[in-house]
């Protein structure tokens, strides 16, 4: 699946494609605006990618302190709220 296909699916489909990895499924839910579903996935992922997704979620939520913590846990630079869309794309490119 491409970045564009993942975005399009989140916009038009009611459920994520079954073929998505756990990481891509979290991104799908983030793009869909289903914060809690995405958070549940990221919270259970004890990997740097899970931490990076967790950081993105808390950034979107506006919880900058918690986002900063998760960026550090992921070994990634801390981002600003204005960079959310760019960050989503960056994560998607890495996992797709």
C-alpha positions as CSV (number, residue, x, y, z in Angstrom):
1,X,0.0,0.0,0.0
2,X,1.3,3.5,-0.8
3,X,1.1,6.6,1.3
4,X,-1.7,8.0,-0.9
5,X,-3.7,4.8,-0.7
6,X,-3.4,4.7,3.1
7,X,-4.7,8.3,3.3
8,X,-7.5,7.6,0.8
9,X,-8.6,4.5,2.7
10,X,-8.8,6.4,6.0
11,X,-10.9,9.1,4.3
12,X,-13.4,6.8,2.5
13,X,-13.4,3.4,4.2
14,X,-15.3,2.5,7.4
15,X,-12.6,0.1,8.6
16,X,-8.9,-0.3,7.9
17,X,-7.8,-2.8,5.3
18,X,-7.0,-6.2,6.8
19,X,-3.6,-6.3,5.2
20,X,-2.2,-3.4,7.2
21,X,0.6,-3.9,9.7
22,X,-0.1,-2.9,13.3
23,X,1.9,0.3,12.7
24,X,0.0,1.2,9.5
25,X,-3.3,0.4,11.2
26,X,-2.5,3.0,14.0
27,X,-1.7,5.6,11.3
28,X,-4.9,4.8,9.5
29,X,-6.9,5.4,12.8
30,X,-4.9,8.6,13.3
31,X,-5.8,9.9,9.9
32,X,-9.4,8.8,10.4
33,X,-9.5,10.9,13.6
34,X,-10.0,7.9,15.8
35,X,-7.5,8.9,18.5
36,X,-8.5,6.3,21.1
37,X,-8.2,3.3,18.7
38,X,-4.8,4.5,17.5
39,X,-3.7,5.2,21.0
40,X,-4.7,1.7,22.1
41,X,-2.5,0.2,19.4
42,X,0.5,2.5,20.0
43,X,0.3,2.0,23.8
44,X,0.7,-1.8,23.4
45,X,3.7,-1.5,21.0
46,X,6.9,-1.6,23.0
47,X,9.1,-0.6,20.2
48,X,10.7,2.7,19.0
49,X,8.0,2.9,16.3
50,X,5.3,2.5,18.9
51,X,6.9,5.3,20.9
52,X,7.0,7.5,17.7
53,X,3.3,6.8,17.0
54,X,2.6,7.5,20.6
55,X,4.4,10.9,20.4
56,X,2.4,11.8,17.3
57,X,-0.8,11.0,19.1
58,X,0.0,13.2,22.1
59,X,1.2,16.0,19.8
60,X,-2.2,15.9,18.1
61,X,-3.9,15.9,21.5
62,X,-1.9,19.0,22.5
63,X,-0.2,17.2,25.4
64,X,3.2,18.5,24.5
65,X,5.0,17.3,27.6
66,X,3.8,13.7,27.1
67,X,4.6,14.0,23.3
68,X,8.1,15.2,24.2
69,X,8.6,12.1,26.4
70,X,7.5,9.7,23.7
71,X,9.7,11.5,21.1
72,X,12.7,10.9,23.4
73,X,11.7,7.3,23.9
74,X,11.5,6.8,20.1
75,X,14.9,8.4,19.6
76,X,13.4,11.0,17.3
77,X,13.5,14.8,17.3
78,X,10.7,16.6,19.1
79,X,8.2,18.1,16.7
80,X,5.8,21.0,16.9
81,X,2.0,20.8,16.5
82,X,2.3,22.6,13.2
83,X,4.3,19.6,11.9
84,X,1.7,16.9,12.5
85,X,0.8,16.3,8.9
86,X,4.4,16.2,7.8
87,X,5.2,13.8,10.7
88,X,2.3,11.5,9.8
89,X,3.8,11.3,6.2
90,X,7.3,10.7,7.5
91,X,6.2,7.8,9.7
92,X,4.0,6.4,6.9
93,X,7.0,6.4,4.5
94,X,9.1,4.5,7.0
95,X,6.5,1.8,7.7
96,X,5.0,1.3,4.3
